[in-house]
């Protein structure tokens, strides 16, 4: 069985009337790992948020299709149930809901009524994944992300990824704030997901993450568009030479998009 396909076509997105994405085209298929790089403020996080339906981001033109279905017509929870997953750059804290309860509810939300995951099976899968990610089992009984360190929050995102088993995952700067040991553990979790039924979009500033997770494709975003695509060697060149050579090659002026786009 072939994996899902996420197609982004001529996507334009605005925030409070200011256009951030200006025609993004990208296709991610099951079995493929794509990395998106680019200077600050070029729209990388905007792309992730628009795919998942954050209400702050207004899609003014273009389409997002998951296996031919119109993602833009789906509510946020429908997108998740359809097989999309976002590991956020800044995961939210949810008081009163334990990590364990959140994970079990999320898994069951993707299953048919009457086909909920058995409790003991869930506990076994969760405990095995906690061990794999070197996460203290006590964390599963803590409120979701409440009081977690930055590294704990990022590992928790990968815990969710591995247990939910989405078709397409968007990982927004999953490496930010991680020390080298945590980076290796997080990368191992992502690599363990590799299969023909799983596609991944990795948004990152740094080659260091791609030393552990080798992408099939690397895309560079500038001024709200994908301006260049290539293989892993493109990321190596960006790490060595920065973005100035690419700006000169493409005749791109300095970025004018807001810093947090």
N, C-alpha and C positions, 0 to 999 in steps of 0.2 A: 504494500500500500504506500503510495507516494505521499509525501507530506503536504502541508498547506502552502499556499502562495499568498503573500501580501504584496499588493500592487499600489504604489503611490504615483499618481499621475497629475502633473501640472498643479501641484498643491500650493495654494496661496493662503496664508494665515496672517491675521491681524490681531493686535492687542490694543484695545481702546483706540481703534481707528488708525493705528500705526502699522503698516505692513512690515512683517518680519520675514516670512517665507514668500518667495517671489517666483514660484514655479519649480518645485522639487519633483523630480522623477526618480523612482527607486523601486526595484522589485526584489523581494527576498523570498526564496523558495526553501522548502524543507531540505535539510542537509547542508545548507549554506550558512556561513558566518560572515557577516558584513561589518566592517568598522567604519564609523563616520568620524572624521577629524576636522579640525578647523580652528582658527583663532577664536578668542572669546567674543561672544556677541554675534555670531554668524547665524544663529537660529537652530542649533543642534538640539537643545533642550525643548525649544518650541515644537520641533518636529515630533519628539517623543510625546509631549503633552497633547498635541493635536491628534495623534493616532489614538490615544486612549480617551479622548473626549473631555479634557479639562474645560470647564465652562468659560474660563478667562480667555481662551483662544478661539477666535472666530474664523472658520474656514470660509473664505470669500469666493474661492474658485478651485476647481480640480476635484479629484476623487481619491478615496481610499477603499480598496476592495480586498476582502479576504475570501479566497476561493470563489470569486465572482460576486460575493454578497457585499452590499453597500454598507461599509462600516459607519459612515457618517449618519446613517439612519438608526443606528443602535445607541441605546443608553450605555453609560459606562459599565454597568454590571453585565449587560448583554455582550459587550466586547470581551470582557473577561471570560464569560461562559463560552463564547465562541472560540476561545483558544488564544487570545492575546494576553500578554503579561508585561507589566512595566515594573522594573526595579528602579525606584526613584533615587534621584541624586540626594534628596533630603527626606528620608522616610519619616512619616508622621508618628507621633506617639498617640496611642489609644488607651486611655485609662478605663479600667473596669472590664477589659477583655483580655484574657490570657492569650499568649502566643499559641498554646495548644488548642484552645477553643476556636480561635480565629482560623487556624490552619484546617481543622476538621470541618468547620462550617464552609470554608472556601472550597475544599475538595468536594463536599456534598452538593454545593451549589452547581457544580458542573456535571453531576450525575442525575439520572432520572429518579423521580420520587419512588421510594420503595427499594432503591438500589444504593442506599447510603453505605459508605465504607464501614465495615464492622469495627467496633472499638478496638479490639485487640490487634487487628491487622494494622489499623492506623497507628497505634502506639508502637508497634514493632517497626514500622516503616519510619516513623518520626525518630525513634531512638537510634536506629541505624544511621540515619542521615545526620543527626546531631553528632554522633561519633565521627562520621566521615569529615564533618566540617570543624571538628575539634571545639564544639560548643558544649558548655556545661549543661547537663540535662535540667538543672534547676531553672534555666532560662525559659523553658517551655511553660512554666507555671507563673512567670512574671507577666505583668501587663505589657501588651505589645509595644515594644520600643521604649517603654517608660523607664527613664534612668539608664538606658543603654549607652555605652560609648559609641563613637562613630564607627569603629570597627565591628562592634557587636551588631549594630543596625545593618551594616552591609552584609555580614554573614547571615543575618536573619532573612534578608532579601533572597539570598541564594538558597537558604533552607526552604523558603516558600516556592522558589522556582523548581527545586528538585522534587518537592512533594506534589505540587500542582500539575507538573508535566504539561505545560502549554505547548501549542503548536508553533507560535512565534513569540519570542521574547525580545523586549527592548530594554537594554541595560544602560541607564543614563549615568555615566561617570561612576560606575560601580567601584572603581579603583581609588577614588579620591579619599584622602585621609587614611589610607591603609599603610601599615608598615610592611616590610618585605615578607614576613612570615604570614601575615593575614592575606596579603596579595596572592601568595602561592596557594593558600587554602581555598580562597574564593575562586581562583582560576581553575583549580582542580575540580571544584564543583561544577563550574560552567562546562569544562571539557567533558565531564562525565555525562552531560546531557547530549553530547553529539550523537546524532543519528539522522537517518533520512527523513524522519518524521518531525524533526525539530530545526527551525530556522532561528537565527539570532542576529539582532542589530545592536552593535556595541558602540556606544558614544563615548569617546575618550579624547583627552588632550595629549596623552603620552604614549610613546612607543613601549614603555616599560611593561604595560599590561599585555601588549601584543607579543612580548617576548615569551609569555606563558600561554597565550591563546592565539594561535595562528589563524588570521582571517583568510577567507578565500578571496575577498574583495575589500579594497580600501577606497573610500570616497572622501573627497575634501569638499567641505562647504565653505563658501564665502559669499557675503552679501545676499544671504537667503536662498542660495541655489547650490546644487552639486556642480562644481566647476571642473572636477577631474576625478577619474576613477582608474584604479589599477590593482595590482596584486600587493602582497606584503612588502615588496621592495619600495613601494611608494611611501609607506609609513617610515621606513628606514631613512629615506632621503629627507623627509620632513624633519625627522629627529636630528639629522646631521646638519641640515642647511636652513631650517626654519621655513617660513612661508614666503619670504621676500622673493625668492627665485620664481615661485609660482605666480605671485602677483605680477611680476615683471613679464613672465611668459604670456600671461593672459591679459595684460593691460588693465589690471584691477587697481583702483585707487584704494586708499586706506579705508578700513571698515568704518561705517557710520551707524551700524545697528547698536541698540542698547546692550550694555554689558551682560545682562542676565537673560538674554533672549535664548 
